[in-house]
Structures are given as C-alpha cells and as structure tokens.
Amino acid sequence: MKRILLPLTLLISLLSVNVHLQAKEESINTHPVASDVTPQSKININDATLEQLLEVKGLGKSKAQAILDYRTANGMIKNVDQLKSIKGIGKKTLARLIEKFELGQ
C-alpha cells in the first residue's frame, strides 16, 4: 500500500503545480500590456528633439524642423499661440497639435 501511496501523492502534487502554472500563464496572457492602455503622453515642445517631434501625428519633417529653428531663434515657447508664427502652422494645424504638446520649462 505504501508503494502505491507515495507515487500517487507525488502525481497529485505535480498535477496541482501544473494547474497552478497554467492558471498563472492564462492570467498573464489575458492582461493588457501597459502600452495598450495608456495614452501617448504629451511631448514637451521646449525639450523635444527632431525625432520626438516626428512622432507627433500631423507633424512632418519640415514643420518639426521649423519648431526647432523657432526655438533656437526665439528661446523657449511660453504660449502655444507662438506656434502660429511658424511657417506652415496655422489655426487648423495648431488646433490639431495643441493637445499633443506641453510647455514644460
């Protein structure tokens, strides 16, 4: 009887561990990845590099470079309305972009 009981106990223990591991794996696979649920954070327009500006939908290379050139010539952007003085950025473009930038100092 002892010869059967020990292997049977070991088998039950292994099955229990396997069920636990499967449940944990399913739990991991069903949770959304953090990048899937968090919105894109705003870009600090005063610190952004060309590459970071190019990540903003609606900003092409020429407008992104124009923002960098404006910053170089005029210093930090203190008000988003300043962007309207950049060639290629008018009221409509500014309205689309305004929610994607912050004016960190």
N, CA, C and O of each residue as an XYZ file, in Angstrom:
420
protein
N       0.817     -1.192      0.000
C       0.000      0.000      0.000
C       0.863      1.259      0.000
O       0.559      2.218     -0.710
N       1.964      1.263      0.812
C       2.850      2.416      0.858
C       3.515      2.654     -0.494
O       3.764      3.801     -0.867
N       3.805      1.575     -1.234
C       4.443      1.705     -2.541
C       3.540      2.447     -3.523
O       4.046      3.158     -4.392
N       2.261      2.307     -3.413
C       1.302      2.965     -4.302
C       1.008      4.379     -3.814
O       0.829      5.291     -4.622
N       0.957      4.559     -2.525
C       0.585      5.838     -1.939
C       1.608      6.934     -2.245
O       1.214      8.058     -2.554
N       2.890      6.644     -2.168
C       3.915      7.646     -2.417
C       3.889      8.143     -3.871
O       3.860      9.355     -4.083
N       3.898      7.265     -4.872
C       3.816      7.761     -6.253
C       2.506      8.494     -6.539
O       2.481      9.453     -7.310
N       1.426      8.040     -5.917
C       0.141      8.691     -6.117
C       0.160     10.096     -5.524
O      -0.372     11.021     -6.138
N       0.747     10.280     -4.367
C       0.870     11.597     -3.730
C       1.743     12.506     -4.580
O       1.424     13.681     -4.762
N       2.827     11.979     -5.095
C       3.718     12.751     -5.962
C       2.997     13.173     -7.238
O       3.138     14.316     -7.673
N       2.239     12.284     -7.835
C       1.479     12.597     -9.041
C       0.453     13.693     -8.782
O       0.302     14.601     -9.600
N      -0.244     13.624     -7.672
C      -1.235     14.652     -7.310
C      -0.548     15.996     -7.104
O      -1.067     17.025     -7.536
N       0.609     16.002     -6.453
C       1.357     17.242     -6.238
C       1.777     17.857     -7.567
O       1.641     19.065     -7.760
N       2.283     17.042     -8.479
C       2.704     17.537     -9.793
C       1.533     18.096    -10.594
O       1.663     19.124    -11.258
N       0.405     17.425    -10.530
C      -0.782     17.912    -11.228
C      -1.246     19.247    -10.643
O      -1.669     20.142    -11.375
N      -1.161     19.368     -9.337
C      -1.552     20.611     -8.676
C      -0.651     21.765     -9.108
O      -1.139     22.861     -9.382
N       0.629     21.533     -9.167
C       1.582     22.556     -9.610
C       1.308     22.919    -11.062
O       1.325     24.099    -11.413
N       1.058     21.942    -11.904
C       0.792     22.184    -13.323
C      -0.457     23.031    -13.513
O      -0.457     23.955    -14.326
N      -1.513     22.732    -12.781
C      -2.755     23.512    -12.860
C      -2.498     24.942    -12.420
O      -2.994     25.884    -13.039
N      -1.722     25.112    -11.352
C      -1.393     26.449    -10.846
C      -0.601     27.241    -11.904
O      -0.886     28.414    -12.144
N       0.383     26.599    -12.526
C       1.187     27.272    -13.548
C       0.353     27.640    -14.776
O       0.540     28.716    -15.344
N      -0.549     26.777    -15.185
C      -1.424     27.079    -16.323
C      -2.320     28.260    -16.020
O      -2.516     29.126    -16.873
N      -2.868     28.308    -14.814
C      -3.731     29.427    -14.430
C      -2.943     30.725    -14.430
O      -3.449     31.753    -14.880
N      -1.713     30.698    -13.934
C      -0.872     31.893    -13.900
C      -0.553     32.341    -15.326
O      -0.593     33.537    -15.614
N      -0.237     31.402    -16.226
C       0.070     31.727    -17.617
C      -1.140     32.351    -18.312
O      -0.993     33.322    -19.054
N      -2.312     31.812    -18.083
C      -3.523     32.371    -18.674
C      -3.776     33.777    -18.152
O      -4.206     34.652    -18.905
N      -3.516     33.998    -16.884
C      -3.700     35.315    -16.278
C      -2.754     36.322    -16.916
O      -3.152     37.450    -17.208
N      -1.511     35.926    -17.133
C      -0.529     36.819    -17.760
C      -0.931     37.122    -19.190
O      -0.822     38.268    -19.624
N      -1.391     36.135    -19.929
C      -1.730     36.318    -21.337
C      -2.999     37.126    -21.557
O      -3.201     37.659    -22.649
N      -3.853     37.231    -20.557
C      -5.112     37.952    -20.755
C      -5.058     39.385    -20.271
O      -5.974     40.156    -20.557
N      -4.013     39.774    -19.542
C      -3.899     41.147    -19.085
C      -3.324     42.012    -20.199
O      -2.361     41.614    -20.855
N      -3.900     43.185    -20.418
C      -3.390     44.052    -21.473
C      -1.997     44.574    -21.131
O      -1.655     44.767    -19.965
N      -1.219     44.793    -22.160
C       0.106     45.372    -21.987
C      -0.073     46.841    -21.653
O      -0.996     47.479    -22.161
N       0.787     47.389    -20.811
C       0.655     48.776    -20.364
C       0.584     49.747    -21.530
O      -0.178     50.713    -21.482
N       1.371     49.507    -22.583
C       1.365     50.431    -23.715
C       0.046     50.385    -24.487
O      -0.271     51.314    -25.229
N      -0.729     49.296    -24.312
C      -2.014     49.200    -24.993
C      -3.096     50.038    -24.315
O      -4.080     50.412    -24.953
N      -2.922     50.332    -23.035
C      -3.980     51.011    -22.310
C      -3.647     52.442    -21.933
O      -4.546     53.207    -21.583
N      -2.374     52.826    -21.994
C      -2.023     54.196    -21.616
C      -1.961     55.071    -22.857
O      -1.370     54.677    -23.862
N      -2.560     56.251    -22.799
C      -2.498     57.137    -23.948
C      -1.096     57.698    -24.117
O      -0.312     57.754    -23.170
N      -0.800     58.109    -25.334
C       0.500     58.710    -25.590
C       0.639     59.963    -24.736
O      -0.255     60.810    -24.714
N       1.753     60.077    -24.038
C       1.959     61.252    -23.205
C       2.289     62.449    -24.084
O       2.728     62.303    -25.225
N       2.069     63.624    -23.533
C       2.339     64.841    -24.277
C       3.840     65.037    -24.407
O       4.620     64.601    -23.561
N       4.219     65.695    -25.474
C       5.621     65.985    -25.729
C       5.913     67.402    -25.261
O       5.169     68.334    -25.566
N       7.001     67.553    -24.521
C       7.433     68.873    -24.081
C       8.045     69.582    -25.291
O       9.129     69.223    -25.750
N       7.351     70.569    -25.788
C       7.775     71.237    -27.011
C       9.087     71.995    -26.843
O       9.775     72.268    -27.828
N       9.438     72.337    -25.614
C      10.677     73.065    -25.368
C      11.899     72.156    -25.213
O      13.032     72.635    -25.264
N      11.686     70.879    -25.030
C      12.795     69.930    -24.880
C      12.839     68.893    -25.999
O      13.817     68.155    -26.115
N      11.812     68.828    -26.810
C      11.690     67.757    -27.799
C      12.791     67.815    -28.859
O      13.179     68.885    -29.327
N      13.270     66.646    -29.211
C      14.224     66.523    -30.311
C      13.447     66.401    -31.618
O      12.223     66.270    -31.611
N      14.155     66.443    -32.718
C      13.504     66.281    -34.024
C      12.793     64.937    -34.082
O      11.663     64.851    -34.563
N      13.444     63.895    -33.598
C      12.857     62.549    -33.629
C      11.568     62.495    -32.816
O      10.593     61.873    -33.236
N      11.562     63.143    -31.661
C      10.359     63.150    -30.827
C       9.236     63.933    -31.499
O       8.076     63.523    -31.444
N       9.565     65.038    -32.123
C       8.548     65.823    -32.823
C       7.973     65.048    -34.004
O       6.786     65.162    -34.308
N       8.805     64.272    -34.660
C       8.338     63.490    -35.812
C       7.365     62.383    -35.403
O       6.632     61.868    -36.247
N       7.348     62.016    -34.129
C       6.408     61.006    -33.641
C       4.990     61.561    -33.536
O       4.028     60.798    -33.448
N       4.862     62.871    -33.545
C       3.553     63.505    -33.418
C       2.839     63.420    -34.760
O       3.329     63.919    -35.773
N       1.671     62.779    -34.751
C       0.883     62.654    -35.970
C       0.478     64.055    -36.446
O      -0.034     64.861    -35.670
N       0.711     64.325    -37.710
C       0.364     65.623    -38.266
C       1.548     66.566    -38.384
O       1.426     67.653    -38.948
N       2.696     66.155    -37.853
C       3.898     66.973    -37.973
C       4.865     66.272    -38.902
O       5.335     65.171    -38.617
N       5.152     66.914    -40.005
C       6.145     66.369    -40.913
C       7.524     66.886    -40.558
O       7.701     67.640    -39.602
N       8.502     66.461    -41.355
C       9.885     66.832    -41.067
C      10.096     68.345    -41.152
O      10.809     68.915    -40.327
N       9.490     68.989    -42.131
C       9.724     70.426    -42.294
C       9.106     71.235    -41.149
O       9.718     72.192    -40.676
N       7.910     70.866    -40.701
C       7.291     71.583    -39.578
C       8.031     71.302    -38.273
O       8.206     72.200    -37.449
N       8.459     70.069    -38.087
C       9.216     69.727    -36.886
C      10.524     70.509    -36.847
O      10.904     71.035    -35.802
N      11.206     70.584    -37.977
C      12.451     71.348    -38.037
C      12.182     72.833    -37.836
O      12.986     73.532    -37.219
N      11.064     73.317    -38.349
C      10.698     74.727    -38.171
C      10.477     75.053    -36.692
O      10.811     76.151    -36.245
N       9.921     74.117    -35.936
C       9.734     74.319    -34.497
C      11.095     74.424    -33.814
O      11.308     75.293    -32.969
N      12.015     73.533    -34.187
C      13.357     73.588    -33.608
C      14.054     74.897    -33.965
O      14.703     75.508    -33.116
N      13.924     75.323    -35.207
C      14.541     76.582    -35.652
C      13.943     77.768    -34.898
O      14.663     78.688    -34.509
N      12.629     77.746    -34.693
C      11.963     78.817    -33.961
C      12.492     78.884    -32.526
O      12.773     79.963    -32.006
N      12.620     77.722    -31.901
C      13.146     77.672    -30.531
C      14.562     78.212    -30.451
O      14.910     78.921    -29.507
N      15.370     77.879    -31.433
C      16.749     78.349    -31.454
C      16.802     79.869    -31.597
O      17.592     80.536    -30.929
N      15.969     80.400    -32.458
C      15.973     81.842    -32.726
C      15.288     82.663    -31.633
O      15.700     83.789    -31.353
N      14.242     82.105    -31.013
C      13.408     82.897    -30.099
C      13.411     82.432    -28.650
O      12.795     83.077    -27.801
N      14.073     81.357    -28.353
C      14.066     80.837    -26.989
C      12.863     79.940    -26.743
O      12.191     79.499    -27.675
N      12.612     79.686    -25.481
C      11.535     78.770    -25.101
C      10.171     79.279    -25.545
O       9.909     80.482    -25.552
N       9.324     78.355    -25.907
C       7.950     78.676    -26.272
C       7.143     78.759    -24.977
O       7.043     77.783    -24.232
N       6.579     79.915    -24.724
C       5.848     80.133    -23.472
C       4.344     80.039    -23.658
O       3.600     79.873    -22.691
N       3.896     80.148    -24.916
C       2.473     80.132    -25.216
C       2.303     79.394    -26.540
O       3.010     79.679    -27.506
N       1.380     78.461    -26.586
C       1.198     77.680    -27.816
C       0.809     78.553    -29.007
O       1.021     78.159    -30.154
N       0.252     79.718    -28.754
C      -0.086     80.618    -29.865
C       1.155     81.084    -30.618
O       1.061     81.508    -31.770
N       2.317     81.007    -29.973
C       3.565     81.351    -30.652
C       3.804     80.441    -31.854
O       4.465     80.831    -32.817
N       3.272     79.249    -31.791
C       3.476     78.299    -32.895
C       2.865     78.794    -34.198
O       3.303     78.399    -35.279
N       1.857     79.654    -34.104
C       1.217     80.175    -35.324
C       2.177     81.054    -36.125
O       1.953     81.285    -37.313
N       3.225     81.540    -35.499
C       4.184     82.363    -36.235
C       5.208     81.506    -36.994
O       6.072     82.036    -37.693
N       5.104     80.189    -36.850
C       5.981     79.275    -37.579
C       5.336     78.954    -38.921
O       4.154     78.620    -38.994
N       6.130     79.060    -39.978
C       5.623     78.797    -41.336
C       5.039     77.385    -41.405
O       5.681     76.410    -41.014
N       3.820     77.300    -41.905
C       3.153     76.009    -42.065
C       2.246     75.628    -40.910
O       1.534     74.627    -40.984
N       2.265     76.417    -39.844
C       1.383     76.131    -38.710
C       0.397     77.283    -38.578
O       0.740     78.388    -38.159
N      -0.826     76.983    -38.948
C      -1.900     77.958    -38.836
C      -2.881     77.537    -37.768
O      -2.591     76.667    -36.946
N      -4.044     78.159    -37.785
C      -5.062     77.876    -36.764
C      -5.493     76.410    -36.766
O      -5.614     75.796    -35.706
N      -5.725     75.849    -37.954
C      -6.200     74.461    -38.030
C      -5.136     73.480    -37.551
O      -5.427     72.564    -36.782
N      -3.909     73.678    -38.007
C      -2.829     72.790    -37.576
C      -2.602     72.920    -36.079
O      -2.421     71.919    -35.386
N      -2.611     74.141    -35.583
C      -2.418     74.370    -34.152
C      -3.511     73.684    -33.338
O      -3.235     73.100    -32.290
N      -4.743     73.752    -33.816
C      -5.853     73.108    -33.111
C      -5.645     71.595    -33.023
O      -6.000     70.980    -32.018
N      -5.070     70.990    -34.072
C      -4.805     69.545    -34.068
C      -3.636     69.190    -33.149
O      -3.630     68.132    -32.519
N      -2.661     70.073    -33.080
C      -1.436     69.761    -32.355
C      -1.466     70.147    -30.881
O      -0.709     69.600    -30.079
N      -2.327     71.078    -30.528
C      -2.307     71.675    -29.192
C      -2.427     70.637    -28.068
O      -1.839     70.815    -27.001
N      -3.168     69.577    -28.293
C      -3.362     68.558    -27.265
C      -2.182     67.609    -27.157
O      -2.125     66.800    -26.231
N      -1.252     67.691    -28.073
C      -0.127     66.768    -28.082
C       1.138     67.348    -27.452
O       2.127     66.641    -27.257
N       1.092     68.653    -27.132
C       2.262     69.322    -26.579
C       2.003     69.843    -25.175
O       0.872     70.140    -24.791
N       3.087     69.941    -24.429
C       3.074     70.663    -23.161
C       4.212     71.661    -23.211
O       5.152     71.495    -23.988
N       4.136     72.686    -22.396
C       5.125     73.757    -22.429
C       6.083     73.679    -21.255
O       6.380     74.705    -20.643
N       6.573     72.499    -20.924
C       7.480     72.367    -19.795
C       8.623     73.360    -19.874
O       9.145     73.639    -20.953
N       8.998     73.877    -18.750
C      10.031     74.919    -18.709
C      11.391     74.332    -18.473
O      12.377     75.066    -18.410
